[in-house]
Amino acid sequence: MEMEDIEDVLGPAGLSGGGAPPGLRLPLAAVAVKPKRPRSSRIAQTRPQPEARIPGTQTIYVKTFGCSHNQSDSEYMSGQLSAFGYAITEEPEGADLWLINTCTVKNPSQSAMTTLISKSKNANKPLVVAGCVPQGSRDLKELEGISVIGVQQIDRVVEVVEETLKGHEVRLLSRKTLPSLDLPKVRKNKFIEILPINVGCLGACTYCKTKHARGHLGSYTIESLVDRVKIVVSEGVREIWLSSEDTGAYGRDIGTNLPNLLNAIVAELPADRSTMLRIGMTNPPFILEHLKEIASVLCHPCVYSFLHVPVQSGSDAVLTAMNREYTVSEFRRVVDTLCELVPGMQIATDIICGFPGETDEDFSQTVNLVKEYEFPQVHISQFYPRPGTPAARMKKVPSVEVKNRSRELTSVFESFSPYKGMEGKVERIWITEIATDGVHLVGHTKGYIQVLVIAPDSMLGTSADVKITSVGRWSVFGEVIEGSIVAKETHKENHTDLQEEYRPSQVEEATCCAADSCGVCACSDAAQQRGSGPQRPEDPNPSNGPQICGDVTRQEAAQSKLVRRNVGGTVKNNETDTAKLVGKIQQLDVATRRFPTVDTILWGGLAVSFATTVALVVLLAYKISSPPSY
């Protein structure tokens, strides 16, 4: 059976002419839908035959691609499924259904989706595809016979999963009101809240596919966002990432603006600086009139002095072809003003290499712009034509030339030493993650510079002063100064839940690649091919947190792997450990992470015992069979 959009079936009034409030499950049985035959016998044959099991008892594998906004959507969908009884897993093999949240920014991210779809069919797994790909390309051939859910229908995920497990095909893609911010949520990292402040954008960039999915600007009210901030602070969140396709455009559809929102949020942050705010990506046009107000907020003690402002090109001619609605001089004004008014300001930016019509002179202007500012974080991407966009019909730059330009710009960027001079300095950092080496913890300075420290897991969710001992290309290393640790609460658990790796230069961390408002991937192509790119928050919109994805040498790639693992689960609050106690247990806790587990030792002992027993049996048999000697 295929269920069409519920809103299309019921009409605009909804059930009984009234509809349902956001987050309320509408039983599918209440919808009069006629069963449909499969589109082809092939689909009917390959569709998994579900087992008869009680709804809400199955295990769901959730995989997320794209920006931090996508990551937030996945966390909301996971929360609703978990609240209904489903178990969420990161292991696809043992799952009863796969839920893929997709990204339409670039070809590689969509290709990854296609690969997973093929794997799910081969593994006979029921599948639901969510996110920007089905919303922006609903007639895509790869989605035939598969349940899909749109970006504004995430509050209906339980129903879609239930029906898919029954063997039905469900398609919910109609746009409606924004999903409620109060839906159940399971955070990838329990210390980080990704807070979407609006969806869509006001731009019309010629290369953008994301606009097809996320649509026109739709902002949440200041009241609803402030209420959400109060809740997550009370739950022990230590970082709040404001996320959207264009943060700077916030509120223009509801008669307000970004500075009004930021001031309202900052007023609710704890005075002890236990929770920090990170402002998401913003395009230049929509903050030009608010630069001083934005700078004032960035100076606040509870706000990271960091902003992601994509320039895309250093050539006005290329920016015009992209329909970016600003000039290079306006971008310079944004950067110059913020760096002048905000101490320690860090700016990340994006560059597209090889946009159609880009000449050698255009590219030279881009290189000169990057050299002039020596941005500590640059997201370098080759141009990808996305179907249905105006840029896809433009005359392309030869692919060989595009790759050469990408490599040249990456080489220029990697020649910078952005953290030179930090060695020996004392910095306050906020610690929220475990590095993938299992030894270091990951913290960030006020300027959101990544700092790796050796410290016990009990320091997760705290802040501390550190002395910078050495600097690298992608991050710095430090030692915690005893007596400087600030933590209202500590956490009993050792947090080992794995989060997707990200390069220390990727701004919107969350998963496969970080995207700006017009769909430019934050990860360079070469980095993706070598697997050194992300999978934030992302994001973190990238991650996912801000860090760069570019072509890297093996040595730099090895260093960049000292990045974050997720700290998942629900926050459990206890009394604060004193700094002295933390100092005493630090060596023991770190050493414990390095030693084998008890299970490993036991299995090793069993293996040795078994080998010894076999050897004795063989020796005894040999003695018995040997003739006696006289």
Beta strands, then each sheet from edge to edge (+ up, - down):
strand 1: 2-3
strand 2: 59-64
strand 3: 87-89
strand 4: 97-102
strand 5: 127-131
strand 6: 147-149
strand 7: 169-172
strand 8: 192-196
strand 9: 198-199
strand 10: 218-219
strand 11: 239-243
strand 12: 276-278
strand 13: 306-308
strand 14: 346-353
strand 15: 377-382
strand 16: 426-435
strand 17: 440-444
strand 18: 450-454
strand 19: 463-471
strand 20: 476-480
strand 21: 564-565
sheet 1: 1+ 7+ 6+ 5+ 4+ 2+ 3+
sheet 2: 8+ 11+ 12+
sheet 3: 9+ 10-
sheet 4: 13+ 14+ 15+
sheet 5: 21+ 16- 17+ 18- 20- 19+
end
